[in-house]
Amino acid sequence: MTEEVMSILAYHGLSIDDLSQVRIVNPEAADATQTLKTNNDEFVSSIEDINKLIKDFSEKSSKLAEQVKTRKLNAIAVRTRLQAAQRQTDIEKNSLLEKIEEYKLLSERLRAEHDALRKIEQNQNALLQQFNS
Amino acid sequence: MITSHEYKIHESICSALGFGPGEVIFSASDNHKLTVTTINKKENVAEFDLGADAYPVDLTIMPSLNRKGCQICVACSDGSITMINYNKDESHDRIDVSYHLKLEKKWPAHEGAAIQVISSPSGSELASCGEDGVVKVWSKSGLLRSTLTNLGHAVYALDWSPDGSKVVYACQSKIEIKTLSGNTKQTSEVWTAHEPVVSCVTWGSGDTIASGGEDGKYKIWDLFGRLLFQSAEHQFPITSISFSPNAESLLVGTFGIVKYCDPSGKSISSVQQTNLGSPFRFCWSQDNLIAATGTGSGKLLRLDIAGSKTEDETHQLLQMNSKAIKVTEIDSATTDMIETTERITSISTGYKNIVIGTTEQLQIFVKGRLNTPQLVDLKEHTPNLIKQTDQLFAVVSTSAILILTYEGRIQSENRFNFNLTAMNLAQVALNSRFCVIVDPRDARNLIGFENLTGKAINGSVKSLESSPLLTHKENIRHVELQADQQILSFVDEQKDLYIVKLGGAKVVPHRIMSNVTAIMTSSTLPVLSILKGSQVEALVNPAIAFVDNALVAQSTVAIEATNLGRNPRLFAFNEGTVSLRNHDGSVIRGSLNPLATLLIKAVKDRKFTEGLSICRFAADNALWMTLSGFALEHNQTEVLAECYKALGRVDRVRQINRATETSDKTLQVIELKALGNEPETMDTLAKRSEIIDTLPLLFAKCAWKEALELAIKKGSHIDTVLYFRSNYLKAREKEEDIEKFREMNQKIDVSWEDIKAKYPMTA
């Protein structure tokens, strides 16, 4: 009978599942649909998660970009300052070297003057000695 | 040392500026205006509109005798030169002052911009150069005199030689010198100085030129283009360079820096300012103590030159800035400051006084009492030079020479119709009676006048400028007067030293030495220090030249001065100490042998025996020679004989002995004088005495012509003369070159026997 019923039901496009309930849809397809449904639900929630993550990420990265930008500007500023300081020290060095040169000349001049005066002193001392002896 | 003072008066580049009379600076910038600024108060007191299309590039002041006015020439970028009259009117009490600027003339000078215009040192001519590569010389009224050159490329710099006879200019990488003189062929010297472009050039003392270029270096050259000095390379091009009028300082400008250098190019001090811009032009005041510069940022900067030293035996003066002097007493090392309200223009110390000239007055200090100076208001005179003697001093202003006592009383005042500002101390000589200067218009002439009356020494009634004391064949560089003596000595361009006795209407210079670069008399002793290259000598008692020329060379004493380099300069001779300024600016002192000083003092007091003992003690031939000179001058026969003995001159001793044995008094005097070199005494001797006494003297002097003439005149001893002459020639293996002797040799037979009979061979 069962077989007969089954075939009649099957003829009319119906079937009986494992729980002996009459089904219009083929139990396999129904199963597959069910799985698809749950999968879909999962997918949607995952997508939502990803969306959230991406949003988070983009927020964070733009924040980082901002930070990088300020850092970069700072670095540039420091670099130019350094260059300028180098130039300045070069100029200062040159002027100091020049000053040294000037003072060297001055001391050279004073030394020459001193030598000449020493010579005079020597001569005068020699003469004094000549007088005394 | 230099210090800078800022005058901010222009908004854009200022390259045209100059000092005017009465302490003002003229400057012009791209605002089309010529501005007059007072140096002291930094106020802009007047402006002149040059026209809307005039962009001034350079200006020059024509030197004038007038203390209140002058003419200014402005060169503009449209190629025109504008001549402007400047005048300052002030009321008697100097409270109401007004300034007037009036257009005199404007004429087109160059195609393209006129880059530089510069007045000749005398103010009689102008030279200009421009982008068209042409250098032109104009008369002072703006008429074209000559076109010196046409180079096809812009000429960026130009300068006159100090005597106004040559012009130097720079085109591309080359420097060129051209002689102006109309009748001689124009000679020029050309050399490559800087790559790629020479941007500035200046003429120093007679024989140096300095230049700066875009290679960032500045160089110093002699007149043949030989390099004397080259600076290190600067970061930026050298934009301006300028020698002071006395050529003792050099200013160099490059971006942000002004350097003050000594004339050999070595930097002494510098001013650095980041917002300065490039200094484009320098100008100097006539007293060499301040300069000004205009820069690319429109600034006008006054530069005060300090650090000049003046000294005498007891005090040293150091100029600290334009209004203060530090006085150091050498013995005690105590210092004092002298401060003035106006700018100092000249400083001098010597004897018992210190004299300081400012733009308005003279301050006379007595040493030791520096807080109570004697003030003298000089009215229209600005003291440029001060020369002191014991009782008097001379002040040289723009156009007059004043002689004053230390009480501040004016003894005489001589005004001249020419400019005296270019003179230096070597060209002024003063002693207690006379003042002699080198004529600035023609350096071959000496002008001399008496201190008390201001009248010409030669007694001429004509004006001083038209009746020179003497006219020499060469330009005179140095002139000196001996203290208390009427003896003038001078050195000419050929480095020959001449000596002249003043008094009398006619003065004849004697040449006594050659190769002399400078001379200076001692402040107290009759000694002339002589600089020969880098050797210093002292001619003790120059009057000796009038007694015996041969003694001059022998009685000079060397002064030991160590470390003297190239071209030292004499700057003081106090008692027995000579001070020289070396090329590097150091002051080298050398001392005259103290025994020589003692000898001079002894002779001055007529203590000849003391002199003898000094000479014996020193055992120096030069001192013996000096003493013999003094003895000859004062007719001290015994001393003279002693000197000749010490010097081993037996012939002279014999001659003196013979003279003293003669009974004829006048003959005795003449014979003694014949020891010297005066030709007229020889004549008198020949007239008065026997020919036989005179001939040996003439032979000893190799005065053959005179001997022969004398023999012919007297009609005897012709053969003797001929005989001695032939002996003389034989000994030197020479042919007879005197016509008269050849003639006589043919006429007269010389017999040795005859001569032996009549000529005493013992002499």
Contacts between the chains, C-beta under 8 A, distances in Angstrom:
chain1	res1	chain2	res2	distance
A	94	B	235	7.9
A	95	B	270	7.4
A	95	B	272	5.9
A	98	B	267	6.3
A	98	B	270	6.6
A	101	B	267	6.8
A	102	B	267	5.9
A	102	B	268	6.2
A	102	B	269	6.2
A	105	B	266	5.7
A	105	B	268	7.4
A	105	B	584	6.6
A	105	B	585	7.7
A	108	B	584	6.8
A	108	B	586	7.3
A	109	B	582	7.6
A	109	B	584	5.9
A	109	B	585	5.7
A	109	B	586	3.5
A	109	B	587	7.8
A	110	B	586	7.2
A	112	B	562	7.9
A	112	B	563	4.6
A	112	B	582	6.6
A	112	B	584	7.6
A	112	B	586	4.3
A	112	B	588	6.2
A	113	B	586	5.4
A	113	B	587	5.4
A	113	B	588	6.6
A	113	B	589	7.4
A	115	B	562	5.6
A	115	B	563	5.9
A	116	B	561	6.3
A	116	B	562	5.5
A	116	B	563	6.7
A	116	B	588	4.5
A	116	B	589	5.0
A	116	B	590	6.8
A	117	B	589	6.1
A	119	B	560	6.3
A	119	B	562	5.4
A	120	B	577	7.7
A	120	B	589	6.4
A	120	B	590	7.4
A	120	B	591	4.6
A	123	B	560	7.1
A	123	B	591	6.6
A	124	B	591	7.6
A	124	B	594	6.9
A	127	B	594	6.0
A	127	B	595	7.4
A	130	B	617	7.9
